C-alpha cells in the first residue's frame, strides 16, 4: 500500500490491474506447492467461478458464484465464513465507528474540517446516502446444491454447514448475490477524485482463510487482507464502451477489442462480456473506465506490462505515464533478480486507486502526480508488494510489518540503485522515522493487530518504517551477503504460501548459522530499544555500555592519535556465532553484563559505535567520544 507523507518530522505512511489473452499457465500449479514444502504444512484451496453483470448507470451488479473449496486441513469443518467487504462503506458500520473513535483518523476516511490546533474530523462514511453506500446482498447460498443457513454481521457472514467438510474433501458453494459499488472512500469504489468510474477491489463475497491458527474472519475496519489461494475464472459483463484492466489473463480478446487485439471488434449489443482466468492468486481485482488508454511493454525474460490510464488527463500527465513505462520494466527485472522471478506472464499498472494499493498481478494507483511521486513514491512500492505480500502471502492483519516493511526495504534499495543515488544507507529515512517513534512515548509493538493502533500514524511508522529497519538491521546482524541469501531462500521456500514471522527468521538462522530468536522477539514483538554508549576511554582501553534493554552485536571504529583507524567487532553471546566481517573480532558480550571493555594497540583519538549507521540505536549522541 502506498506511503503518504505526514507531519512532525516523521514520514508516516498510509498505503496501497490490465490483461492479455492467455490460458491459465501450467507453470503455476494449483495450490502451488511447487516450491519446498515445510514439514507438516498445509493450506486450503478455493477455486472461484463468477459471472458478473454490471450496470454502469446505477453502479449495481448481479453475481453468480461457485467456489470449489478443498479442505486440506486435518480438521473437520462445521462452518465457514465469508467476507462482504463492501458492507463496510455504510453509516454505522464498524469501519464508520472506528473512523469516529480513533484519535487521528486517516484523512481519506475523515478529513479535518477544523484547524490544526482544534481538529474536527467528519466521517465521510457517515454521510453516504442509500444510493452511495457499498453493499453485498446474498440472495441464495447452497452447499452441494442444498440451501444453507447463515448470519450476516457487518462485513462477515457465518455459515452453518449442512454437512461438515472432512479432511481432504472438496465441496461446492453456490451463491447468488447483488452488490452496489460505493462512492470511493478507500481502495474500492466508483467515481474517484480523478474521475475513474470503477475501482473494484475486494468487491465480491470472499471465503475467509482457515489455517493452523483457525479461522481468520476479520471485520473490515480499515487495513488490509488475508485470503485463500485458488484459481479464478471470472466473466464480467459491462457497457461496451468501458475498458477493463485487472487480475488474470483475458481469454476472449478477439471478442473484446479495446486494445487487447489488433482486430477491429464491432459489439453485437450494448454490452460486452470480458472473460478472465487467473491461476493461483488470493484475490481478484479489476478497474473499468470508458476513457482508459491502454499501453503495453514487454519485459525482457519477464511479463508483459499493461498500463491503463485516463486519456483525458492533461498532456503533461500522459507524458509522465509514458516516461514511467521503461522504468517499470527495469523495476520488474530488479525485483525478480533480488527476490525471485515473477511467475506470471503479465502485470498491470492502473489508474484507479486512492494513492496506491497492491493486488493480484496488478496495482491501482492515483494517476495525476509527478514522476517522482507516481513512480518513485508509489509504483516502486506497490510493485514491491508483488513479492511482499502477494506471492509471500503473510497475514496482513496480524503481521502487517512483514509486507509493508519488507516492501519498503526493497523499494528503497531499488530506487537507490536504479537512479544511482549512491547512498551508503538507502534506509536512512526509515531509521530516522523509527527513532522518532521509539522516542515518542506512544510506540506500540509490531504485534499490534493492524486495526488497533491508538493513532493512525502509529500503524504507518511501525509497519512501514520499523518493519523496513527490521530487515535492514538484520543485514547488520548477520551480514549483507547472508541477508541477500535469506531473502532469496525465503521466497523459494514460501512462495504461494502463508509464511509467519518465525518462518522468516528460521530461514535467516539456517542461512547464517546464527541464533536469532532474540532478534525477532525483542525488535518485532516488544518496544524494547537499542541504546549503546561509549562510556569511557582510558589510554588504550575502551569501555562500552548497554543502556537500552535490547542487546546487539557491536561494530566499533577506533581512530588513533596517529590518524590510522581499526574496525572491531564485538559478537553478542546469545547469537552463538559471528557474522562474516573483515573487522577484528573480540570476545563476545553477554547481554546481562551492562558494560564491556576491550584493549586497542595504540593511543586513541576517537571511538565510534556503528559508524555506518545500520544499528537502530535510539540515541546516537552517546555513540562517539573524541579525546582532546
Residue pairs with C-beta under 8 A, 6 or more apart in sequence:
1 13
1 14
1 15
1 16
1 224
1 355
1 356
1 357
1 358
1 381
1 382
1 385
1 404
2 13
2 14
2 15
2 16
2 353
2 355
2 356
2 357
2 365
2 377
2 378
2 381
2 382
3 11
3 13
3 14
3 15
3 377
3 381
3 408
3 460
3 464
4 12
4 13
4 14
4 15
4 355
4 460
5 11
5 12
6 12
6 14
6 457
6 460
8 436
9 432
9 436
10 432
10 433
10 436
10 437
10 457
10 461
10 465
11 429
11 433
11 465
12 433
12 457
12 460
12 461
13 404
13 408
13 460
13 461
13 463
13 464
13 465
14 106
14 108
14 355
14 456
14 460
15 355
15 356
15 357
15 381
15 404
15 460
15 464
16 187
16 353
16 354
16 355
16 356
16 357
16 358
16 363
16 364
16 365
16 382
17 245
17 246
17 247
17 285
17 286
17 287
17 348
17 350
17 359
17 360
17 361
17 362
17 363
17 364
18 245
18 246
18 294
18 296
18 306
18 307
18 308
18 346
18 348
18 350
18 362
19 244
19 245
19 246
19 247
19 248
19 249
19 250
19 260
19 276
19 306
19 346
19 348
20 249
20 250
20 253
20 260
20 296
20 304
20 306
20 345
20 346
21 249
21 250
21 251
21 252
21 253
21 254
21 260
21 261
22 249
22 250
22 251
22 345
22 346
23 249
23 251
23 277
24 231
24 249
24 277
24 278
24 279
25 249
25 279
25 344
25 345
27 343
28 34
28 279
28 280
28 343
28 344
28 496
29 280
30 45
30 47
30 230
30 231
30 279
30 280
31 43
31 45
31 70
31 72
31 229
31 230
31 280
31 496
32 229
32 280
32 495
32 496
32 497
33 41
33 496
33 497
34 496
35 492
35 493
35 494
35 495
35 496
35 497
36 492
36 493
38 493
38 503
41 497
42 72
42 73
42 74
42 212
43 72
43 211
43 228
43 229
43 497
43 498
44 69
44 70
44 71
44 72
44 73
44 209
44 210
44 211
44 228
44 229
45 68
45 69
45 70
45 72
45 228
45 229
45 230
46 67
46 68
46 69
46 70
46 207
46 228
46 229
46 230
47 67
47 68
47 69
47 230
47 231
47 232
47 233
48 65
48 66
48 67
48 204
48 230
48 231
48 232
48 233
48 234
48 284
49 65
49 66
49 67
49 68
49 233
49 234
50 63
50 64
50 65
50 66
50 204
50 232
50 233
50 234
50 235
50 284
51 63
51 64
51 235
51 237
52 61
52 62
52 63
52 204
52 234
52 235
52 236
52 237
53 61
53 62
53 63
53 237
54 60
54 61
54 198
54 236
54 237
54 238
54 239
54 288
55 61
56 197
56 198
56 238
56 239
56 242
58 131
58 180
59 180
59 181
59 190
59 198
60 178
60 179
60 180
60 181
61 178
61 179
61 180
61 181
62 176
62 177
62 178
62 179
63 175
63 176
63 177
63 178
63 179
63 204
63 205
64 174
64 175
64 176
64 177
65 173
65 174
65 175
65 176
65 177
65 204
65 205
66 172
66 173
66 174
67 172
67 173
67 175
67 207
68 170
68 171
68 172
69 80
69 165
69 170
69 171
69 172
69 173
69 207
70 168
70 169
70 170
71 77
71 165
71 166
71 167
71 168
71 169
71 170
71 171
72 167
72 168
73 167
73 210
73 211
73 212
74 167
75 167
76 164
76 165
76 166
76 167
77 161
77 164
77 165
77 210
78 160
78 161
78 164
79 158
79 159
79 160
79 161
80 159
80 161
80 165
80 173
80 207
80 208
80 210
81 156
81 157
81 158
81 159
81 207
81 208
81 215
81 217
82 156
82 157
82 159
82 205
82 206
82 207
82 208
83 155
83 156
83 157
83 202
83 205
83 206
83 207
83 208
83 217
83 218
83 220
84 136
84 138
84 152
84 155
84 156
84 157
84 205
85 134
85 136
85 155
85 188
85 202
85 203
85 206
85 220
86 134
86 135
86 136
86 179
86 180
86 181
86 182
86 188
86 202
86 203
87 93
87 134
87 135
87 136
87 152
87 154
87 155
87 220
88 94
88 95
88 96
88 125
88 134
88 154
88 155
88 219
88 220
88 221
89 95
89 125
89 128
89 133
89 134
89 182
89 183
89 185
89 188
89 189
90 96
90 125
90 128
90 133
90 134
90 135
91 125
91 126
91 127
91 128
91 133
92 126
93 125
93 154
93 155
94 154
94 155
94 219
94 220
94 221
95 109
95 125
95 155
95 220
95 221
95 222
96 123
96 125
96 126
98 105
98 221
98 222
98 451
99 105
99 106
99 109
99 110
99 121
99 123
99 125
99 126
99 222
100 110
100 121
100 123
100 126
102 454
102 455
102 456
103 454
103 455
104 119
104 455
104 456
104 457
105 121
105 123
105 456
106 186
106 222
106 456
108 124
108 185
108 186
108 354
108 355
109 123
109 124
109 125
109 185
109 186
109 222
110 121
110 122
110 123
110 124
111 121
111 122
111 124
112 119
112 120
112 121
113 120
113 121
113 122
114 120
114 121
124 185
125 185
128 182
128 183
131 180
132 182
132 183
133 180
133 182
134 179
134 180
134 181
134 182
134 188
134 189
135 179
135 180
135 182
136 177
136 178
136 179
136 204
136 205
137 177
137 178
137 179
138 150
138 152
138 157
138 175
138 176
138 177
138 205
139 175
139 176
139 177
139 178
140 147
140 174
140 175
140 176
141 147
141 148
141 150
141 159
141 173
141 174
141 175
142 148
142 173
142 174
142 175
143 161
143 162
143 163
143 171
143 172
143 173
144 162
144 163
144 171
144 172
145 172
145 174
146 162
147 162
148 159
148 160
148 161
148 162
149 159
149 160
150 157
150 158
150 159
150 160
151 157
151 158
153 219
154 219
154 220
155 219
155 220
156 208
156 217
156 218
156 219
157 205
158 217
165 171
173 207
175 205
177 204
177 205
179 203
179 204
181 188
181 189
181 190
181 198
181 200
181 203
182 188
182 189
182 190
183 189
183 190
183 191
184 190
184 191
184 192
184 193
184 199
184 354
185 354
186 222
186 354
187 199
187 201
187 202
187 353
187 354
187 357
187 364
188 199
188 200
188 201
188 202
188 203
189 199
190 197
190 198
190 199
191 197
192 199
192 352
192 353
192 354
193 354
194 310
194 351
194 366
194 367
194 368
195 289
195 291
195 310
195 312
196 287
196 289
196 310
196 351
196 352
196 367
197 242
197 288
197 289
197 290
198 242
198 286
198 287
198 288
198 289
198 352
199 287
199 352
199 353
199 354
199 364
200 246
200 285
200 286
200 287
200 288
201 283
201 285
201 357
201 359
201 364
202 220
202 225
202 283
202 285
203 285
204 284
206 227
206 283
207 228
208 215
208 216
208 217
208 218
208 228
209 215
209 216
209 226
209 227
209 228
209 395
209 498
210 216
210 228
211 498
216 226
216 395
216 397
218 226
218 397
221 451
222 450
222 451
223 396
223 397
223 400
223 450
223 451
223 459
224 389
224 396
224 397
224 400
224 403
224 450
225 283
225 396
225 397
226 393
226 395
226 396
226 397
226 398
226 498
227 282
227 283
227 393
228 282
229 280
229 281
229 282
229 393
229 496
230 280
230 281
230 282
231 277
231 278
231 279
231 280
231 281
232 247
232 248
232 276
232 277
232 278
232 281
232 284
233 275
233 276
233 277
234 248
234 275
234 276
234 277
234 278
234 284
235 273
235 274
235 275
235 276
236 244
236 273
236 274
236 276
236 286
236 288
237 271
237 272
237 273
237 274
238 244
238 271
238 272
238 274
238 288
239 270
239 271
239 272
239 290
240 267
240 269
240 270
240 271
240 272
241 290
242 288
242 289
242 290
243 258
243 259
243 288
243 289
243 290
243 292
243 294
243 308
244 258
244 274
244 286
244 287
244 288
245 286
245 287
245 288
245 292
245 294
245 306
245 308
245 348
245 350
245 362
246 276
246 284
246 285
246 286
246 287
246 348
246 350
246 362
247 276
247 278
247 281
247 283
247 284
247 285
247 286
247 359
247 360
247 361
247 362
248 276
248 277
248 278
248 281
248 284
248 360
248 361
249 276
249 277
249 278
249 345
249 346
250 256
250 260
250 274
250 275
250 276
251 275
251 276
251 277
252 273
252 274
252 275
253 260
253 261
254 261
254 263
254 265
255 265
255 272
255 273
256 265
256 272
256 274
257 263
257 264
257 265
258 265
258 294
259 294
260 294
276 284
276 286
278 284
278 360
278 361
279 344
280 496
281 360
281 361
281 390
282 360
282 390
282 393
283 359
283 360
284 360
285 359
285 360
285 362
285 364
287 308
287 350
287 351
287 352
287 364
289 308
289 310
289 352
291 310
291 311
291 312
292 308
292 309
292 310
292 311
292 351
293 307
293 308
293 309
293 310
293 311
293 318
293 321
294 306
294 307
294 308
295 306
295 307
295 321
295 322
295 325
296 304
296 305
296 306
296 307
297 304
297 305
297 307
297 325
297 326
297 328
297 329
298 304
298 305
298 329
299 305
299 329
299 332
299 333
300 329
300 333
301 333
302 329
302 332
302 333
302 336
302 342
303 332
303 342
303 344
303 345
303 346
303 347
304 345
304 346
304 347
305 325
305 328
305 329
305 332
305 346
305 347
305 348
305 349
306 346
306 347
306 348
306 349
306 350
306 362
307 321
307 325
307 328
307 348
307 349
307 350
308 348
308 349
308 350
308 351
308 352
309 318
309 321
309 350
309 351
309 367
310 351
310 367
311 318
313 321
313 367
313 368
317 367
317 368
320 369
320 370
320 371
320 374
321 367
323 371
323 375
324 371
324 374
324 375
324 379
327 375
327 418
328 349
328 375
328 379
328 383
330 418
331 379
331 380
331 383
331 414
331 418
332 342
332 347
332 383
334 414
334 417
334 418
335 342
335 383
335 384
335 386
335 387
335 410
335 414
336 342
338 410
338 413
338 414
338 484
338 487
339 387
339 388
339 410
339 487
339 488
339 491
340 387
340 391
340 488
340 491
340 492
340 495
342 386
343 391
343 495
344 361
346 361
347 361
347 362
347 383
347 386
348 361
348 362
348 363
349 362
349 363
349 365
349 379
349 382
349 383
350 362
350 363
350 364
350 365
351 364
351 365
351 366
351 367
352 364
352 365
352 367
353 363
353 364
353 365
353 366
354 366
355 365
355 366
355 378
356 363
356 364
356 365
356 366
356 378
356 379
356 381
356 382
357 363
357 364
357 365
357 382
358 382
358 383
358 385
358 386
358 389
358 390
359 390
360 390
363 379
363 382
363 383
363 385
365 374
365 378
365 379
365 382
366 374
366 378
367 374
369 377
369 378
376 415
376 419
380 411
380 414
380 415
381 407
381 408
381 411
384 406
384 407
384 408
384 410
384 411
384 414
385 403
385 407
387 406
387 407
387 410
387 491
388 394
388 402
388 403
388 406
388 407
388 410
389 396
389 402
389 403
389 407
391 491
391 495
391 496
392 402
392 403
392 490
392 491
392 494
392 495
392 497
392 499
393 496
393 497
393 498
393 499
394 402
394 403
394 498
394 499
394 500
395 498
395 500
396 403
396 450
397 449
397 450
397 451
398 449
398 450
399 500
399 501
400 446
400 450
400 459
400 462
400 463
400 467
401 446
401 462
401 463
401 466
401 467
401 470
401 524
402 467
402 499
402 501
402 504
404 463
404 464
404 467
405 463
405 464
405 465
405 466
405 467
405 468
405 469
405 470
405 471
406 467
406 468
406 471
408 430
408 464
408 465
408 467
408 468
409 427
409 430
409 467
409 468
409 471
409 472
412 426
412 427
412 429
412 430
412 468
413 426
413 427
415 421
415 426
416 422
416 423
416 426
424 612
425 431
425 472
425 612
425 613
425 614
427 468
427 469
427 472
428 613
429 465
430 464
430 465
430 468
430 469
430 472
431 469
431 472
431 613
431 616
433 461
433 464
433 465
434 461
434 465
434 466
434 469
434 616
435 616
435 618
436 461
437 443
437 458
437 461
437 462
437 465
437 466
438 527
438 529
438 616
438 618
439 618
439 619
442 454
442 455
442 458
443 458
443 461
443 462
443 527
444 453
444 454
444 458
444 462
444 527
445 462
445 524
445 525
445 526
445 527
446 462
446 463
446 466
446 467
446 470
446 524
446 525
447 524
447 525
448 462
450 459
450 463
453 459
453 462
466 523
469 616
470 523
470 524
471 483
472 614
473 523
473 614
473 615
473 616
474 483
474 486
474 508
474 516
474 519
475 482
475 483
475 614
476 555
476 610
476 614
476 615
477 514
477 516
477 519
477 552
477 553
477 575
477 579
478 486
478 508
478 511
478 512
478 514
478 516
478 579
479 512
479 579
479 580
479 581
481 580
482 508
482 511
482 512
482 579
482 580
483 508
485 511
486 504
486 507
486 508
486 511
486 512
489 507
489 510
489 511
490 499
490 503
490 504
490 507
493 507
494 503
494 504
494 507
501 520
501 524
502 520
505 516
505 517
505 519
505 520
508 514
508 516
509 515
509 516
509 517
512 577
512 579
513 577
514 575
514 576
514 577
514 579
515 574
515 575
515 576
515 577
516 575
518 551
518 572
518 574
518 575
522 528
522 549
522 550
522 551
523 550
523 616
526 550
528 548
528 549
528 550
529 548
529 549
529 550
529 618
530 548
530 550
530 552
530 615
530 616
530 617
530 618
531 546
531 547
531 548
531 617
531 618
531 619
531 622
532 544
532 545
532 546
532 547
532 548
532 552
532 554
532 609
532 610
532 615
532 617
532 622
532 623
533 544
533 545
533 547
533 609
533 619
533 622
533 623
534 542
534 543
534 544
534 545
534 607
534 608
534 609
534 622
534 623
534 624
534 625
535 543
535 544
535 545
535 595
536 542
536 543
537 543
537 604
537 607
537 625
537 627
539 603
539 604
540 599
540 600
540 601
540 602
540 603
540 604
541 597
541 598
541 599
541 600
542 556
542 558
542 597
542 598
542 599
542 600
542 604
542 607
543 595
543 596
543 597
544 554
544 556
544 570
544 589
544 595
544 596
544 597
544 598
544 609
545 594
545 595
545 596
546 591
546 593
546 594
546 595
546 596
547 619
547 622
548 617
548 618
551 572
551 574
551 589
551 591
552 572
552 615
553 569
553 570
553 571
553 572
553 575
553 578
553 579
553 589
554 568
554 569
554 570
554 589
554 596
554 609
554 610
554 615
555 567
555 568
555 569
555 581
555 583
555 609
555 610
555 611
555 612
555 614
555 615
556 567
556 568
556 569
556 570
556 583
556 598
556 607
556 608
556 609
556 610
557 565
557 566
557 567
557 568
557 606
557 607
557 608
557 611
558 565
558 566
558 567
558 568
558 600
558 604
558 606
558 607
558 608
559 565
559 604
559 605
559 606
559 607
559 608
560 566
560 600
560 602
560 603
560 604
560 605
561 602
561 603
561 604
561 605
562 602
562 603
563 605
564 602
566 584
566 600
566 601
567 582
567 583
567 584
567 611
568 583
568 584
568 585
568 586
568 598
569 578
569 579
569 581
569 583
569 584
569 585
569 586
570 586
570 587
570 588
570 589
570 596
570 598
571 577
571 578
571 585
571 586
571 587
571 588
571 589
572 588
572 589
572 591
573 588
573 589
573 590
573 591
574 590
574 591
575 588
578 585
586 598
587 598
589 596
604 627
605 626
605 627
606 624
606 625
606 626
606 627
607 624
607 625
608 623
608 624
609 615
609 617
609 623
609 624
610 617
610 620
610 623
613 620
617 623
